[in-house]
Amino acid sequence: MQPPGTEGPRGRAAEPRRSGSAADEPAPGGVLRRAAPANRPGARAGDESAPAACRRGALRAGHSHPGADPGAAQGHTRRAQTGASSDHARSDPGLGDRRPRDRAAPRKDRRTGTRVQGHELAPARIHQRAARRAGALAPGKSPATGPPHVHSGAVKRRELLKGAGAGLTLAIPAVRAATLLESRWDFIIVGAGTAGLPAAIHASRRGASVLMLEAADTLGGTLNMAMGQVSAGGTRLQDDQGIVDSPDRHFEDIMEITFGEADPEIVRRTVDLAPDTLNWLLDQGLVPLPGHPVTGAAPGRAGYSVPRYFWAEEAGRAILKVVLEELDREMPQGNIAIRTSTRVTGLLTSDSGAVEGVRAESGNEEWTFRGRHILLTNGGYAMNPDMFELLTGHPAYAAGSWPHSLGDGLDLAVSVGGWLRGQHLHRAGTGSILTGPKFPAKVYARFATVPQQRLPWEIWVNDAGQRFIREDEPLVRPRARAVLALPRLRYVIVFDENIFNSAPPGLPQFSREEFLAHCENHPMFARADSLDELAAAADVDADGLAQTVRDYNDAVASGADPLGREHLPEPIARPPFYAITHLGSSATSSTGVAVNDAHQVVRGNQETVPGLYAAGEVLGSGATLGSTFAPGMLLTPALSVGRWLGMTLPI
Ligand SMILES: Cc1cc2nc3c(=O)[nH]c(=O)nc-3n(C[C@H](O)[C@H](O)[C@H](O)COP(=O)(O)OP(=O)(O)OC[C@H]3O[C@@H](n4cnc5c(N)ncnc54)[C@H](O)[C@@H]3O)c2cc1C
């Protein structure tokens, strides 16, 4: 199994076959593209006039393709938070070069990387010191000058799970350090999360040298908080239960569930790899919940045609546990080095535009590392409200994702001419009650809005005070699309005292007293003696709300609702009145980096960016979910494609 258009291990990469996945995207207007940098392959007419800052690449609203970016159309000027930028190669080749940020690099011995003046700490010494901390090297032995030292023990689990200090390098490849000083890493993996960890493990198994750089002080990324739901057609788990399934069937289901919006090439790659990936996890000890796999069907939402979806008691952490155990077993080979608390901020490129290294920051130090394959596995942008709004056109209300999901991978890809797609596939769910009206709010509670579970007694109104959907709409997709079409993704559930007293509670977790206390204290709840006052408290148009309530009460009286609602139990008439504000939000990122079918990052003109690959949520959730929800189709592709890149990229 290897990427089409590449040779096997140690073979020279041939020109990869171009994927339709990027080429088939709608032209600008539906996607955000970046012009290819001038003076590099792929530069197009007009690039010369692009501002230098634009060519350097950070994702900035003002520099995006005109007409393609709602943020730009709205006149945003904020810079994406990462500050990532591209940079031509200019430092010495080596394992890794470090210098204090914003200071000129001191001169170094080209052969050994040893400091000859200034404050630079020689890579050999850094690694020797860090190796000692990781228990890999005896004191006094330099990997560059002393006798070879075999890294014997596995890294302690607590060290894997949490770096002991800023910029700690875990499990230094002591044996290889001397030779690597004068060469480059086979793989530099940016982000030790869902996709990055399997990539490192499987690259190391082939003997590749792997440097994994992780911004957080802990490993695992979003796996630390995910539900851990994965899916594959043809797993050992299914076989054991006599469930007949295949990748083909999985593929057909996903394309149907996503209404054909998912990228067929990325889905195809994922479903083909998925059974092997999940069997690997099962073989390593992942224990699915009793009764699994399931179809993933929910009221108003289609699932898979056969049970192929499962998760474990400890959710994403159960997957992380078995992956870290695999990493633990691999570390003694001495092929993998991991630096935590190290954020990659830029890519090093050759004059021809190939990516051949990264620049990273750790504390107040800046490092450069060189490698043959640079893998962007550093997740999405759901925790970067500026980038979120720039790419989706909607505010990011909820902070429900991994704190380092800041969109650095998108910024890095764009900095070397990569382009982004999936902007039109944003999804915001059906709305929930948040802790407050602004980022970084958390999901606080969910009102029972699924009609199969509780028929609605309330009305839902938008900012204009108008109803926008029949509240008993049985299908999830029309409900979600109606929320997505709302200004500010915001609606308010309105009801009166009679409904409060007689309807089944929409928030059964709260007692009557607790609910009333929320109306006094919580920013998303309101109670008022008149509809006018309620409208003011809930920030909706008062005249609009008054007219809507009149119309709705007429519909209740006549039994015929203009929006087609069938459940019309009571008018909204008796004060006090109640309002609960709902906001649409997302914990994942729909837009992502365009790649070809070998997962190489591609430029706007479809040329590949040599040396640069991407996997996981950095590709955008739209690639595998479209604008809807396909069970397990973010974790499964991240794990599978990360693993596959580690197994197949030439070394
Ligand atoms: C609450 C929640 C529940 C979910 N549940 C499911 C589920 O059940 N099933 C499913 O399919 N999907 C689920 N998802 C989505 C899924 O978890 C993610 O899409 C997936 O884990 C992303 O994997 P990744 O490797 O791309 O990113 P991550 O796992 O987040 O890894 C990226 C890593 O890169 C690091 N990083 C970021 N920037 C840099 C940088 N500049 N330099 C170095 N390191 C960097 C991060 O710290 C992180 O460790 C869920 C998401 C959330 C938020």
PDBQT file of the ligand as one rigid body, heavy atoms in Angstrom, charges set to zero:
ROOT
HETATM    1  C1  LIG A 701     -15.421  17.144  21.891  1.00  0.00    +0.000 C 
HETATM    2  C2  LIG A 701     -15.082  16.440  20.602  1.00  0.00    +0.000 A 
HETATM    3  C3  LIG A 701     -15.533  15.149  20.393  1.00  0.00    +0.000 A 
HETATM    4  C4  LIG A 701     -15.241  14.494  19.192  1.00  0.00    +0.000 A 
HETATM    5  N1  LIG A 701     -15.663  13.210  19.021  1.00  0.00    +0.000 NA
HETATM    6  C5  LIG A 701     -15.395  12.582  17.844  1.00  0.00    +0.000 A 
HETATM    7  C6  LIG A 701     -15.805  11.229  17.636  1.00  0.00    +0.000 A 
HETATM    8  O1  LIG A 701     -16.332  10.577  18.522  1.00  0.00    +0.000 OA
HETATM    9  N2  LIG A 701     -15.564  10.657  16.422  1.00  0.00    +0.000 N 
HETATM   10  C7  LIG A 701     -14.940  11.338  15.412  1.00  0.00    +0.000 A 
HETATM   11  O2  LIG A 701     -14.760  10.784  14.331  1.00  0.00    +0.000 OA
HETATM   12  N3  LIG A 701     -14.490  12.608  15.605  1.00  0.00    +0.000 NA
HETATM   13  C8  LIG A 701     -14.693  13.226  16.792  1.00  0.00    +0.000 A 
HETATM   14  N4  LIG A 701     -14.238  14.498  16.993  1.00  0.00    +0.000 N 
HETATM   15  C9  LIG A 701     -13.357  15.091  15.989  1.00  0.00    +0.000 C 
HETATM   16  C10 LIG A 701     -11.977  14.424  16.097  1.00  0.00    +0.000 C 
HETATM   17  O3  LIG A 701     -11.658  14.188  17.452  1.00  0.00    +0.000 OA
HETATM   18  C11 LIG A 701     -10.897  15.306  15.478  1.00  0.00    +0.000 C 
HETATM   19  O4  LIG A 701     -11.288  15.698  14.184  1.00  0.00    +0.000 OA
HETATM   20  C12 LIG A 701      -9.572  14.557  15.379  1.00  0.00    +0.000 C 
HETATM   21  O5  LIG A 701      -9.196  14.062  16.649  1.00  0.00    +0.000 OA
HETATM   22  C13 LIG A 701      -8.502  15.495  14.853  1.00  0.00    +0.000 C 
HETATM   23  O6  LIG A 701      -7.295  14.786  14.751  1.00  0.00    +0.000 OA
HETATM   24  P1  LIG A 701      -5.984  15.579  14.297  1.00  0.00    +0.000 P 
HETATM   25  O7  LIG A 701      -4.858  14.628  14.376  1.00  0.00    +0.000 OA
HETATM   26  O8  LIG A 701      -6.240  16.266  13.032  1.00  0.00    +0.000 OA
HETATM   27  O9  LIG A 701      -5.835  16.727  15.398  1.00  0.00    +0.000 OA
HETATM   28  P2  LIG A 701      -5.466  16.572  16.930  1.00  0.00    +0.000 P 
HETATM   29  O10 LIG A 701      -5.778  15.232  17.451  1.00  0.00    +0.000 OA
HETATM   30  O11 LIG A 701      -6.063  17.726  17.628  1.00  0.00    +0.000 OA
HETATM   31  O12 LIG A 701      -3.887  16.706  16.920  1.00  0.00    +0.000 OA
HETATM   32  C14 LIG A 701      -3.275  17.899  16.524  1.00  0.00    +0.000 C 
HETATM   33  C15 LIG A 701      -2.083  18.128  17.427  1.00  0.00    +0.000 C 
HETATM   34  O13 LIG A 701      -1.290  19.186  16.900  1.00  0.00    +0.000 OA
HETATM   35  C16 LIG A 701      -0.898  20.034  17.962  1.00  0.00    +0.000 C 
HETATM   36  N5  LIG A 701      -0.587  21.332  17.365  1.00  0.00    +0.000 N 
HETATM   37  C17 LIG A 701      -1.427  22.293  16.942  1.00  0.00    +0.000 A 
HETATM   38  N6  LIG A 701      -0.745  23.300  16.380  1.00  0.00    +0.000 NA
HETATM   39  C18 LIG A 701       0.563  22.963  16.446  1.00  0.00    +0.000 A 
HETATM   40  C19 LIG A 701       1.762  23.596  16.020  1.00  0.00    +0.000 A 
HETATM   41  N7  LIG A 701       1.753  24.777  15.389  1.00  0.00    +0.000 N 
HETATM   42  N8  LIG A 701       2.938  22.985  16.261  1.00  0.00    +0.000 NA
HETATM   43  C20 LIG A 701       2.971  21.782  16.886  1.00  0.00    +0.000 A 
HETATM   44  N9  LIG A 701       1.865  21.146  17.309  1.00  0.00    +0.000 NA
HETATM   45  C21 LIG A 701       0.671  21.720  17.071  1.00  0.00    +0.000 A 
HETATM   46  C22 LIG A 701      -2.068  19.999  18.917  1.00  0.00    +0.000 C 
HETATM   47  O14 LIG A 701      -1.714  20.373  20.225  1.00  0.00    +0.000 OA
HETATM   48  C23 LIG A 701      -2.491  18.540  18.830  1.00  0.00    +0.000 C 
HETATM   49  O15 LIG A 701      -1.814  17.738  19.766  1.00  0.00    +0.000 OA
HETATM   50  C24 LIG A 701     -14.499  15.162  18.188  1.00  0.00    +0.000 A 
HETATM   51  C25 LIG A 701     -14.042  16.460  18.400  1.00  0.00    +0.000 A 
HETATM   52  C26 LIG A 701     -14.319  17.095  19.603  1.00  0.00    +0.000 A 
HETATM   53  C27 LIG A 701     -13.785  18.479  19.834  1.00  0.00    +0.000 C 
ENDROOT
TORSDOF 0
